[in-house]
Structures are given as C-alpha cells and as structure tokens.
Amino acid sequence: MRSGDIVRISPSAPEDWSPSYRKYEFQVHDIFEKYCVVKMIGAANAERYIFAEKDYFEIVENLLTDEA
C-alpha cells in the first residue's frame, strides 16, 4: 500500500469496525508503521478522513492494467 492507492475495507477487518463504511472506497493519504490515513471517496462530506490500522484495508484492483 502506498499514498494514492485506492483501497476498500478488507473482509478480514473486524465486523464491528465501521460497518457503514464497507460500501465505500478510500484513497490512501498517509502511511505509518501500523496505521494509515485514508480519504473516503463518494461520502457526503468530501473531506472525510479516517485514521485506522493498515490491515483493515485492501487495495482495489486496477481493472485497466491488472495491477493491484
């Protein structure tokens, strides 16, 4: 995972962790050792950021280039 990647909440993320966010995709803003800051894409608040564990997210595959 790197800054600028598009991610979604991983199926392995705890079920009680932000269940309403599972339908959204996010853009990675900052990455730290164990955590990351992601910006929610398509939210009513265009500046909604979340600080969470990196393991809660997975990269969305790029269907145009087959890169993950």
N, C-alpha and C positions, 0 to 999 in steps of 0.2 A: 504494500500500500504506500502511495506517495501523494504528495499535495497535488490536487487537481483531479484525482481519480474519482469516478462515480461509484458509489457503494450503496448497499442496502443492508438492512438488519439481517444478520445470519440466523438461519433456523436453529442454530445451537445456542443463541442468546437466551438468557433466562426468560421464561414465559411472562413473568410479572414485570419485566423491564420494558416499559414504554410500549405496551401492546398497540396503542393507537398510532404509533409511528411505523409499524411494519409495512404499511401500504406505500410509504414514501421512499424515494431515493435521496441520496445525500451527496454533496461534493466535499471531498476531504480538503480541509483548510490548513490545519497544522497537525503534526505528528510528534508525539513524545515517546518515551521508552515504553510505557504500557497503555497510554491513553491517546486520544485524538480529539480534534475539534472538527466537526462536520457541519455543513450548512444544509438545511432541509430544502429540497427542491419542490416547488409547487405548493408550498404552505401559504396560508392566508397572510402570514407575516413573512415577507420576503427576506427579512434579516434574522431569521430564527436559526441559531447555532446551538449545537449540543456538544457537551464535553462528556465523553464516555470511553470505556475500555475499547481498545482496537479490536479485540477478539469478538466484540458484538457485531462486527460488520464484515461483509464480504464484497469483493469487487464485482461489479456488474460487467458481464462480458460485453465486449465491443463487437457487435454483430457485423460491422463493416470490415473489420480487419482480423477477426477471430482472436484478438488479444484479450487477455484478462488483466 
